[in-house]
Amino acid sequence: MSDLLERLRGRGWRMTAQRRVVAEVLDGEHVHLTADEVHARAVDRLPEISRATVYNTLGELVSLGEVVEVATDKRAKRYDPNAHRPHHHLICARCGAIRDVHPTGDPLADLPAAERFGFTVSDVEVTYRGVCPDCAKA
């Protein structure tokens, strides 16, 4: 489970009603919502929240490193609150569903020195693609 709200409070982030609602909408496990989905859910909780406020808040959360933008091909960016626990993503090629996965092993160690071309590698992003059970049934 994401601990986004606790992390933001711990940073002393000014928690306005609008920011709190956006953080609450994002908080949870396997949450990968688009900005429009965040806005729609935020409006359910706080009808007067504007789309601009949601986009600005998402931008702030990304800048703070508390939320990660996840790009999935040509689909809209999604926002992942699970920014502090290393993980990869499993994405359905049909519906775009995303799940966080935590495989064992070290992906940095899997890249041979000859394939690093002199780079000092500091981070790895792995995306697994396939078809989710719901789409496989259809």
C-alpha positions as CSV (number, residue, x, y, z in Angstrom):
1,M,0.0,0.0,0.0
2,S,1.3,3.5,-0.8
3,D,2.0,5.8,2.1
4,L,1.8,9.0,0.0
5,L,-0.3,11.0,2.5
6,E,2.1,10.2,5.3
7,R,5.2,11.0,3.2
8,L,3.6,14.4,2.3
9,R,2.8,15.3,5.9
10,G,6.3,14.3,6.9
11,R,7.7,16.7,4.4
12,G,5.6,19.5,5.7
13,W,3.8,19.9,2.4
14,R,1.0,22.5,2.7
15,M,-2.1,20.3,2.8
16,T,-4.9,22.3,1.3
17,A,-8.2,20.6,0.7
18,Q,-7.5,20.3,-3.0
19,R,-4.0,18.8,-2.5
20,R,-5.3,16.4,0.2
21,V,-8.0,15.2,-2.2
22,V,-5.6,14.6,-5.0
23,A,-3.2,12.7,-2.7
24,E,-6.1,10.7,-1.3
25,V,-7.2,9.7,-4.8
26,L,-3.6,8.6,-5.7
27,D,-3.0,6.8,-2.4
28,G,-3.1,3.0,-2.7
29,E,-1.5,-0.1,-4.1
30,H,-1.4,-0.6,-7.9
31,V,-2.8,3.0,-8.5
32,H,-1.8,4.2,-12.0
33,L,-4.4,6.9,-12.9
34,T,-4.3,9.4,-15.7
35,A,-4.7,13.1,-14.8
36,D,-8.3,13.0,-16.1
37,E,-9.1,10.0,-13.9
38,V,-7.5,11.7,-10.9
39,H,-9.7,14.8,-11.7
40,A,-12.9,12.8,-12.1
41,R,-12.3,11.0,-8.7
42,A,-11.3,14.2,-7.0
43,V,-14.5,15.9,-8.2
44,D,-16.5,13.2,-6.5
45,R,-14.9,14.2,-3.2
46,L,-14.5,17.9,-3.8
47,P,-16.9,19.1,-6.6
48,E,-15.3,22.5,-6.9
49,I,-11.7,21.2,-7.6
50,S,-10.6,22.4,-11.1
51,R,-8.7,20.4,-13.7
52,A,-5.9,23.0,-13.6
53,T,-5.5,22.4,-9.8
54,V,-5.3,18.7,-10.3
55,Y,-2.7,19.0,-13.1
56,N,-0.6,21.5,-11.0
57,T,-0.8,19.3,-8.0
58,L,0.3,16.3,-10.0
59,G,3.2,18.3,-11.4
60,E,4.3,19.3,-7.9
61,L,4.1,15.7,-6.7
62,V,6.3,14.6,-9.6
63,S,8.8,17.4,-8.9
64,L,8.9,16.4,-5.3
65,G,9.7,12.8,-6.3
66,E,6.6,11.6,-4.4
67,V,4.8,10.4,-7.6
68,V,6.3,8.9,-10.7
69,E,5.0,9.6,-14.2
70,V,4.5,6.3,-16.1
71,A,4.3,6.5,-19.9
72,T,2.7,3.5,-21.6
73,D,3.2,3.7,-25.3
74,K,0.8,6.2,-26.9
75,R,-1.6,6.3,-24.0
76,A,-1.9,9.1,-21.6
77,K,0.7,9.4,-18.8
78,R,-0.3,7.7,-15.6
79,Y,0.7,8.7,-12.1
80,D,2.2,6.1,-9.7
81,P,2.4,7.0,-5.9
82,N,4.6,4.0,-5.3
83,A,7.7,6.2,-5.8
84,H,9.9,5.0,-3.0
85,R,9.8,1.2,-3.3
86,P,11.7,-0.1,-6.3
87,H,9.4,-1.9,-8.7
88,H,8.7,-2.5,-12.3
89,H,5.5,-2.5,-14.3
90,L,3.4,-5.1,-16.0
91,I,1.1,-3.6,-18.6
92,C,-1.7,-5.1,-20.6
93,A,-1.2,-4.5,-24.3
94,R,-5.0,-4.4,-24.9
95,C,-6.6,-2.4,-22.1
96,G,-3.6,-0.6,-20.6
97,A,-4.1,-2.0,-17.1
98,I,-0.9,-1.6,-15.0
99,R,0.3,-3.6,-12.1
100,D,3.4,-3.1,-9.9
101,V,5.7,-6.1,-9.8
102,H,8.7,-6.8,-7.6
103,P,10.8,-9.5,-9.3
104,T,13.9,-10.8,-7.5
105,G,17.4,-10.2,-8.8
106,D,19.2,-7.0,-9.7
107,P,18.5,-5.7,-13.2
108,L,21.6,-3.5,-13.1
109,A,23.7,-6.7,-12.6
110,D,22.1,-8.2,-15.7
111,L,23.6,-5.5,-18.0
112,P,27.1,-6.7,-19.0
113,A,29.9,-4.1,-18.7
114,A,30.4,-4.3,-22.5
115,E,26.8,-3.2,-23.0
116,R,27.1,-0.1,-20.8
117,F,29.2,1.8,-23.4
118,G,31.0,3.6,-20.6
119,F,27.9,4.8,-18.9
120,T,27.6,4.9,-15.2
121,V,24.2,3.3,-14.8
122,S,22.1,4.7,-11.9
123,D,18.6,3.5,-12.5
124,V,16.7,0.8,-14.4
125,E,13.1,0.8,-15.7
126,V,11.7,-2.5,-16.7
127,T,8.3,-2.9,-18.4
128,Y,6.7,-6.2,-18.9
129,R,3.9,-6.4,-21.5
130,G,1.3,-9.0,-22.0
131,V,-2.4,-9.5,-21.9
132,C,-4.3,-9.4,-18.6
133,P,-6.7,-12.1,-17.5
134,D,-9.8,-10.0,-18.3
135,C,-8.7,-9.2,-21.9
136,A,-7.6,-12.8,-22.4
137,K,-11.2,-14.0,-21.6
138,A,-12.7,-11.5,-24.1
